[in-house]
Amino acid sequence: MDIPDMMTAMVLEKQGGPLVEKRIPVPVPGVGEVLLRVGACGVCRTDLHILDGELAAPSLPIVPGHEIVGVVVGNGAGATRFSVGERAGVGWLGATCGTCRYCLKGQENLCDNARFTGYTINGGYAEYAVADQRYCFRVPPQYGDVAAAPLLCAGLIGYRSYRMIPENAIDIGIYGFGAAAHIVAQIALHEGKRVFAFTKPRDAKTQAFARRLGASWAGDSTQLPPAELDAAIIFAPAGPLVPAALAACAKGGVVVCGGIHMSDIPSFPYSILWGERVIRSVANLTRRDGEELLSIAPKVQVQTDCTTLKFRYANKALDMLRTGAADGAIVLTMVPELTGRS
């Protein structure tokens, strides 16, 4: 398979600035790495956090993007897990040290020396990308490149967040109904849960989207739902939602903060935490999360609702994400622009 020397990539040169379209060398896979020809790459809110400087110290210049689906076109020394021509998916967690206290306890998502795709490792807003074979996933054949891309971060972090709530929880609140929420809601509904969707005030479009997916109720994040929640998951990066979610939960309820960044949480009265309510965060993901989700998604028949643009329009895609202009997920691809369910 002929591999060019140069490729087009969207590059972040400084935080706060736009991505710049550049011609850069095609990366060469190192020991244990695979080279992927990128077919699709999802656009994640974490990309915005990196762009806006809310996540400090990225390895600049950096190619963002950590929801990558591509075809293996080359293997580095010792890379035998994937054959040339196979599809592989790449998520946020790009590598871990394997020796720190967290790795040794099976908590690789908390690794002190982890590396992250599109943050400290060049990501998928490009024609080609390299990845550590150990942190790549096999993509279910039921999903095309575009449909699979959101599963690799929105899906994974949503799934990990969902698994943090008690198994016997029935009424589940989801604050911030975007890419992660629309995936995890389908799993929750499949498992017999009731979903209550919370959006920005007066966001009738997103509320209608949530109801179409099967939410029992959809309303403003400033409102209380019609039933006390057994648990809540917060995907929106807004600290004031934490006390709002606590106030909506019944005794023993769990509030899970699913984002890598959140604005400051304001003070709140102890009374809404009392009653053995719990607040917890989710940090990154593990490879086990990925294997489980990619096994479950075809059985549940999870569908990802994707707005798709050519990857050269990455800045436009990020603006759409920032303003909530698209339901579900936004995916960059090498194919012509299209919009719709994938």
N, C-alpha and C positions, 0 to 999 in steps of 0.2 A: 504494500500500500504506500503510495507516494505521499510524503509528508513535507509540506513547504518549510522553508527556513524562517519565514516571517508570517505574522498573523495580525489581524485587527483586534484590538481590545479597547474597552472603556476603562480608563484609568483615573483613580483618585490621586491627584498630586498634592493637594493640601486640603485639610478639613475646612469645611465651610464653603469650598468652591465646588463647581460642577465637575462631573466626570468629563474627561477629555478623550476623544477618539484618537488612538495612536496606532502606529505600526511598531510592533515589538517582536523579538525573536520567539519562535515557538519553543516552549520549554522542553527540556530533555529529561525524561524520567530517570531518577536516581535509583539506588538500591531499594528494592521492595516497592517501587512506585509504578503506576500505570499512567500512560498518556491517553487522554480522552479527546475525541473530537466532539465538542459540545453540541448537543441537539437542542437543549432547552435549559434555562436557568430561571428559577423563581426569584421574585423581588420580595424581600423581607423587610419588616420594620427595623430589624437590626442594621440593615444597610443604611437606613436613614440615621440611626444613632451614630454610626461610624462617620457618615458624611457630615453630620451636624456637630461633631465633637463631643457628643454625650458619652461615647466610649473612647477613652483616651488611648494614645500611643499605638495606633495601627502602624504596620510596617509600610511606611510611605516610600515611594509610590506603590499603590496596591490596586489590583484588579478585584473589585468586590464580587459578591455572589456566592451563596453557599447552599443553593438548592439545585444541584447540577445533575442532569441526566445526559449521558453521552455514550459513544461507542469507543471501546478500547482499540487504539490504533498502534500502540507500542507498549512494551514492557521493559522496565529496568532490570538490572541484574537481580536474580532471585525472586522476581515477581511472577508467580505461577498460578495465582488464584483465579485470574481471569484470562481467557484466551482472546487473541485479536479477533475482533468482530462481535464480541459480547457487549451487551449494554451494562453499564454500571451507574449507580447513583452516589452522589457525594453530598454530605451534610456539613453542618457547622463544625463539629468536632473533627479536626484534621489529624491530630496525633497526640499521644500522651507519653509520659516518660516511663511508665510501668514500674517505677521504683519508689515514688513518694508514698507517704502514709495513706493517701487516699486511693491510689492505684492498688496498693497492696491489700486494701480492704474492699476492693471491688467497686469503689466509687470513682471510676475514671472521669466522670463528668466534673469532679472537683479537683482534678490534677493540678498541682502547683505549677507545672511546666507544660501545660497543654498548649497546643497550637490550633488556630482556628481558620477555617477556609474563608477567604475573602476579607480577612482581618490581619492575620500574620502570615498567611499563605495565599498566594494569588488564587482567585476564584474563577467563577464561570461566566462573567460578563466578557467573554472572549470566544474566539473560534476553537481554541484548544486549552486544556488545563491538565496539570499533573496532580495526582493524589496518591497517598499511601494506600496500598491495596488492602491493608487490614481495616481501614476505616471507610471502605466503599461497600455499597449494598447491591445485592442483586435486585433488579427491578422486575416486579411481577409482569408477566407478558400481557396481562389484561389491560395494562395502562400504556398509552402512548407517551412519548417524551414530555409533551406539554402537561398532560394529566398527571403524570407521576411527579413532576418537579415540586409542587407544593407539599407533597407528602414528606419531603426530605428535610424540612425544618418546621414549617407551619404544622404539618401533621405530627412530626415527632415531638415537638415541644408541647403541642396540644395533647397528645396521647400521654406523655409523661405527667402533665398537669392533671389530666383526668384520672390517672391511676393513683394520684395522691389523695383523692377524696374517698370516704368510706364506701365499701362495697354495697352497704345497705342503704346508701343515700338514694332517694327517689327524685326529689325536686332539686334540680341543679340550675343555678343562675350562671350565665355567661356574660361578662361585662366586656364590651368591645367585640362586635360581631363581624370579624373580618376573616382572613385566610385560615388561621388556626381554629377559630370558633366554628366555621362552617364545616370543617372536617370532623372535629371532635363531637359536634352536635349529632352528626349522623351515627357515630358509634354509640353515643349515649342513648339515642332513641332506639337503636337496634337492641340495646340491652334493657329496654323497658323503662328508661328514665323519662321524666318530664323536664323539658328544657324551657327556661325563662331567659329571654334575650334582652340585654340592656344596651342601649346605644346612646350616642350623643343626643341631647335634647332636640326634639322635633325632627329627628332624622327618619322621616316616614319611609324613605326608600329602603334603608337597611332593615328597618323593622318589618316591612313587607317581605323582604328577602328571607328573614329569619322565619317568618310564619310559613312561607312557601316550603321551607325545609322541614317543617313539622314542629316548630316551637309552639308550646301551649299558650304563650303570652310573649309579647314584645313591646317594650316601652322605653321611656327615657331613664337614664341612669340616676336621675334625681327622684324617681318614683320608687315606692315599695311595690313588690309584686303581689298578686292576689293570694298567694300562699307563702307561708314561711319556708325559707330554703333550708335544705339539709346541707348544702355545700354551694360554694361559689368559686368560679375561676375568673380571674381578672387578666385579660390579655391587653387591654388598653394601658399605656404607660403613665397613668394618672394616679398619683398617690391619694387624692381625696376619695377615690373609689373604694379604698380599703375600709374606712369606717362606714361608708354607705353599704358595702357588702356585709359587714358585720351586723349592722342594724337590720338587714333583711334576713339574717340567718336565725334559725331556731337554736335552742340550747344544744350544745354538742356539735354545732355546725363548724365546718372547716372552710376557710378562705385561702385559696391558692393563688399566689401571684406568679403568673407564668412568663413575665417578660424579663429580659436581661437588663433592662434599664427602666426605672420608674421615677417620676418626680417625687419630691419629699411627701411623706405621709403626715398629714396634720394631726395634732393632738386630738384625742377623743375620750369620752368618759369611759371609765372602767366598766360601767354597767353593760355596755354592748359587747365587751369581751368576756365578762363573767358568765357563768353557766357552762364552763368548759368549752367555750368556743376556741378555735385555733387559727392562727395566721401562719402560713409557711410559704417559702419561696421555692421556685424551681430553677436550678442552675444547669444550663446546657442540656445534655442528653447523653445516654450511653449507647453503645452498639447494640446492647440487648433491646433497648427501646426500639431501635430501628428494625431489628429482625422481627420483633413482635408485631409492630404496626404493619409492616409490609406483608406479613402473613395474614393479619386480620382484615386489612382493607379490602382485598378481593372477596372475602367471605361475606363481609357486611355490604359489599358493592358500593363502597364509598365513591362518590363522584365529586371531582374537584371542579368548581365553577371558575373558569379562567378567562381573563382578558389578556390577549396575547399581542405583543409587539415585537418587531425586529430589535435585536439587541443594541443596534446603534441608537435606538430611541430610549436608552436607559434613563436619561435625565427626565424625559417626559413621564416614563413609568414611575419614577420616584416621586415626581410631583403629583401624579394621580394617587399614589399611595398616601402621600401626606394629606391630601385634601379629601380622601375617602371617595374619589370619583368612580371607583369600580367596586362591584360586589365581589365577594370571594377573594381569589388570588390574582396576582398579576405575574405573567411569565414572559421572559424574553426568549426569543427563538431565532433560528436561522431561516425559517420559512416565512412566506408573506404574511403580513398583518391580518389578523382575524379577531373577532370577538364572539364569545359564546361559551356554552358549556362544553367541556372537553372530557 
